[in-house]
Amino acid sequence: MKKWLTVLCSLFLFSGCSNNNAAPAEEQKEKKDSLTKVSVVLDWTPNTNHTGLYVAKDKGYFEEEGLDVEIITPGETGADQLVASGKAEFGVSYQEGITQARVQGVPLVSIAAIIQHNTSGFASPAEKTIKSPKDFEGKTYGGWGSPVEKAVMSSLMNLEKADVEKVNFVNMGDTDFFTAVKRDIDFAWIYYGWTGIEAELRGEKLNMVYLTDYTDKLDYYTPVLTTSEKMIDEHSDTVKAFVKATSKGYGFAIDKPEEAANILLKAVPDLDSDLVKKSQEWLSPRYQDDAARWGEQKLEVWENYASWMHDNKLLEKELDSKKAFTNDFLPE
């Protein structure tokens, strides 16, 4: 009898323990099922431009706002197309892309500037002695075949009475900058916060011709977070929740760059650890920079770049800049 009582007690205790373990798991599943599932498509492979998104996911900021967010690396179809078609709720894009899309009737909207000022420019190994736009003459440029490249280069060269027709344009394809400049090109367009930092780590000195050193009109927002007009019209609460959590993620990356870098590395372990940490250190103070809050966008920045694109025949018609972006979803 004592033996059976022992067995029954053991079964009872085992059952009790199992139920106690199962309860949190079931609660967690129920909680996750209650979250609104959305996706955000990156513009490129994961890097420090995207750290705030990974922080928001890792730290539970999205969950706090009732969201289950999937971060997607783009395939053959880019973020703009996926967001515009409704196959993704959010994306990472550029002011240039949003401007061109809206002029063509595609209802994309920028909902936050990830980086406050344009950190891109034309980079070249120091031994190429390319120190200003005038030095582009007689050199070979490696790009991706976009009309905007020649227009940007031409506008900078015109300021120094140089001729863009004296530049040899080559499509680099998927070749990385460091391979290309050792093979058949002299300079390329890069983001210093990633490729420039990699050059520092490699001990390779670069000369940089930053776009913003020559004209305010090229100080546009790149990259930005996007959504569609339909999402704003039909699911504004979801958009607000997404931007609030993302803003908190970038705020964390601003205040704690080393910890933020480790979160990105945990999510994407194939990335180069030294590059991510040094890039994050360089980029974190530039997310918000001189803006009143992270993500803030100014109408004059949108108007300046749109007018520049129109003047350089990159737009079929003028942009209604007020509809291209919004600050309405940013936290106060």
C-alpha positions, 0 to 999 in steps of 0.5 A, a space after each residue: 500500500 505504501 508503495 502505491 501511495 509513493 507511486 501515486 504521489 510521484 505521478 502527482 508531483 510529476 504531473 504538477 511539474 509538467 503542468 507548471 512547465 507547460 503553462 508558461 510555454 502555452 502562455 508564451 505561444 498565446 502571447 505570440 499568436 496575439 501579436 500583429 505579424 509584419 515584415 520589414 525588408 532591408 535594402 541590402 545585406 544586414 549592416 549597421 544602417 539596420 542596427 536599430 531594427 535588430 535591437 528593437 527585435 532583440 530587446 522586445 521593443 516590437 513585442 511591447 508594441 504588440 508586433 511580431 516583426 520579421 526582418 527580411 533580406 531582399 532577394 531579386 525583388 527589392 524592398 520598394 516593390 515588396 512594400 508597394 505591392 503589399 507583400 511587406 508592410 515596411 522597408 528600408 529605402 532611399 530618398 532617391 528611390 521614394 522620389 522616383 517611385 512617387 513621380 511614377 504614381 507608386 504610393 510609397 511614403 518615408 516614415 523616418 530618416 535612419 541617418 540624418 545626413 548623407 554620409 556617402 561620397 566618391 572614394 578612391 585609394 590615396 595613390 590615385 590622387 583623386 582629391 576633388 571632382 576635377 580629378 575625376 577627368 581621365 579616370 575610370 568610375 565603377 558603378 551600377 549603371 544608374 542615371 543618377 550616378 552620372 548626374 551627381 558626378 556631373 553636377 559636382 564636376 560642373 562646379 569646378 568647370 570639369 567635364 563628366 564626358 572625360 570619365 570612363 564609366 564601368 559597371 562593377 556588378 557584384 564586385 566589391 570596392 577593394 577588388 575593383 580598385 585593384 583591378 580596373 577602376 579608380 574610384 566608386 561611390 561608397 558609404 563611408 560608415 561601412 566601406 570607409 571603415 573597412 578601409 581603415 581596418 585594412 590599413 588602406 588610405 582613401 581619399 573621399 569626395 563627399 557629396 555634401 561638401 559641394 552642395 546642400 541639394 545632395 544632403 538627402 536622406 539615405 537610408 529611410 524607413 518606408 511604408 505604403 499609403 494603404 498601410 497608413 490609411 488602413 493600419 495607422 496604429 500598426 505603423 505608429 507602433 512599428 516606428 515607436 519601437 524602431 525609434 527606441 531601437 535606434 535610441 539604444 544604438 545611439 547610447 550604447 553602440 558597443 552593445 548594439 553592435 553585439 546584438 547585430 552580430 548575434 543576429 547575423 554572426 557571419 558579419 565581420 565583428 571588428 567591422 561591425 563594432 568600429 562601424 557602429 562606433 562611427 555611425 551611432 552619433 550620426 543617426 540623429 546628429 543635429 535633429 531634434 529627434 531620431 527619424 525627423 525629416 525636413 520638407 526643405 531636404 525633400 524639396 531640394 533633392 527633388 528639384 535637383 533631380 528634376 533639373 538634371 532630368 531624372 524626374 518626368 515631373 515635379 514631386 509633391 514633396 509634402 506627400 512623400 514623407 511624414 513625421 506623424 508617427 515619430 514619438 514625441 
